[in-house]
Structure formats: structure tokens, C-alpha cells
Amino acid sequence: MQITNEQIIALLAAIIPIIVSLAAYLYNVLAGKLPAQKQAVLQNVATQAVNMAEQVVGSGNGTAKREMAEETINAGLKSLGVNVAPELVNAAIESLVFALNQQMKAQAAAQPVNASASNG
């Protein structure tokens, strides 16, 4: 039995949202073990880094955005003298990306459809 490209794509489309949701959950669990002050610092630095990467790189190229966000977070935390496990940085990025994607989906669903544009 040979797996087709379409089957692989369908499988990935089903698995990726689950993985991202688990990463967001993992972030909340791991971040809960950090002192409150470190949690706040990580959240603020990660939010700024993810938003910056989204603006600089633009849509698509998730790998470049992820690398940029991760480097920015690590540099920011280092400059503040805050040590955080790499798993927490990863989970913070995944959690924020998930939230951004949910926000974009909600905005797209709220956009009115312009029927006059298709009747040209």
C-alpha cells in the first residue's frame, strides 16, 4: 500500500492544529512553574518578538519568522538577565502564533463579502 501526497497533506492538515494546541497547553503548564515575574517578562518579550517577526517577514515563510522570533526572544531575555528553558521559548512562540492565527480567522470571518465586486 502506497501513501499518496494527498493523503500525507490531509494527515498533516489534521495533525498540525493538534500539535499547535498541545504546544499552547504545554506553554501554560510550563510557564505556571516559573515565578510570576519571569512569566510576565517571557510573555512580554515573546509577544513583541512574534509580532515583530510577523511584520518584518510578512505572510508565509513560517520558518524564517520562527527563527527571527526565537533569536529575538533569546537575545531579549539574555539582555534582561532572565534564564528560561528553550522549551518555554518554543512553547511561548507556538502559543502566540496559535492566538494570532485564531485572531486572523475571526477577523476574516467578520469581514463582509462585497457582492458588487464579483458582479463587475
C-alpha positions as CSV (number, residue, x, y, z in Angstrom):
1,M,0.0,0.0,0.0
2,Q,1.4,3.3,-1.1
3,I,0.5,6.6,0.6
4,T,-0.2,9.4,-1.9
5,N,0.8,13.0,-1.5
6,E,-2.8,14.0,-1.0
7,Q,-3.1,11.5,1.9
8,I,0.0,13.0,3.5
9,I,-1.3,16.5,3.1
10,A,-4.6,15.5,4.6
11,L,-2.9,13.9,7.5
12,L,-0.7,16.9,8.2
13,A,-3.7,19.2,7.9
14,A,-5.4,17.1,10.6
15,I,-2.3,16.8,12.9
16,I,-0.8,20.3,12.8
17,P,-3.7,22.0,14.7
18,I,-3.5,19.4,17.4
19,I,0.3,19.9,17.8
20,V,-0.1,23.6,18.0
21,S,-2.9,23.3,20.6
22,L,-0.7,20.9,22.6
23,A,2.2,23.4,22.4
24,A,-0.1,26.2,23.7
25,Y,-1.2,23.9,26.6
26,L,2.4,22.9,27.3
27,Y,3.4,26.6,27.5
28,N,0.7,27.3,30.0
29,V,1.8,24.3,32.2
30,L,5.5,25.1,32.0
31,A,5.0,28.8,32.4
32,G,3.0,28.1,35.5
33,K,6.1,26.7,37.1
34,L,8.0,29.9,36.6
35,P,8.0,32.7,39.1
36,A,5.3,35.3,38.2
37,Q,7.9,37.9,37.3
38,K,9.7,35.7,34.9
39,Q,6.3,34.7,33.3
40,A,5.5,38.3,32.7
41,V,8.9,39.0,31.2
42,L,8.8,36.0,28.9
43,Q,5.2,36.8,27.8
44,N,6.1,40.4,27.0
45,V,9.3,39.6,25.2
46,A,7.8,36.8,23.2
47,T,4.7,38.8,22.2
48,Q,6.9,41.6,20.9
49,A,9.2,39.2,19.1
50,V,6.4,37.3,17.4
51,N,4.7,40.4,16.3
52,M,7.9,41.9,15.0
53,A,8.7,38.7,13.0
54,E,5.2,38.8,11.5
55,Q,5.6,42.4,10.4
56,V,9.2,42.1,9.1
57,V,8.8,38.8,7.3
58,G,5.1,39.1,6.3
59,S,2.8,36.3,5.4
60,G,4.2,32.9,4.6
61,N,7.8,31.7,5.4
62,G,7.0,30.4,8.8
63,T,10.5,29.0,9.3
64,A,12.1,32.4,8.9
65,K,9.6,34.1,11.2
66,R,10.1,31.4,13.8
67,E,13.9,31.7,13.7
68,M,13.7,35.5,13.9
69,A,11.2,35.4,16.9
70,E,13.3,32.8,18.7
71,E,16.6,34.7,18.2
72,T,14.9,37.9,19.4
73,I,13.4,36.3,22.4
74,N,16.6,34.7,23.5
75,A,18.5,37.9,23.0
76,G,15.9,39.9,24.9
77,L,15.8,37.5,27.8
78,K,19.6,37.4,27.9
79,S,19.9,41.2,28.0
80,L,17.5,41.2,30.9
81,G,19.4,38.5,32.7
82,V,16.5,36.1,32.6
83,N,17.2,32.4,32.1
84,V,14.3,30.4,30.6
85,A,14.4,26.9,29.3
86,P,14.4,26.6,25.4
87,E,11.2,24.5,25.7
88,L,9.4,27.5,27.3
89,V,10.6,29.8,24.5
90,N,9.3,27.3,21.9
91,A,6.0,26.9,23.7
92,A,5.6,30.7,24.0
93,I,6.1,31.1,20.3
94,E,3.6,28.3,19.4
95,S,1.1,29.7,21.8
96,L,1.3,33.2,20.4
97,V,1.2,32.0,16.8
98,F,-1.9,30.0,17.6
99,A,-3.5,33.0,19.1
100,L,-2.6,35.2,16.1
101,N,-4.0,32.7,13.7
102,Q,-7.2,32.4,15.7
103,Q,-7.5,36.2,15.7
104,M,-6.9,36.4,11.9
105,K,-9.6,33.7,11.3
106,A,-12.0,35.7,13.4
107,Q,-11.3,38.9,11.6
108,A,-11.6,37.2,8.2
109,A,-15.0,35.7,9.2
110,A,-16.2,39.1,10.3
111,Q,-15.3,40.8,7.0
112,P,-18.4,41.5,4.9
113,V,-18.5,40.0,1.5
114,N,-18.5,42.6,-1.3
115,A,-21.1,41.2,-3.8
116,S,-20.7,44.2,-6.1
117,A,-17.1,43.3,-6.8
118,S,-18.0,40.0,-8.3
119,N,-20.8,41.4,-10.5
120,G,-18.3,43.7,-12.2
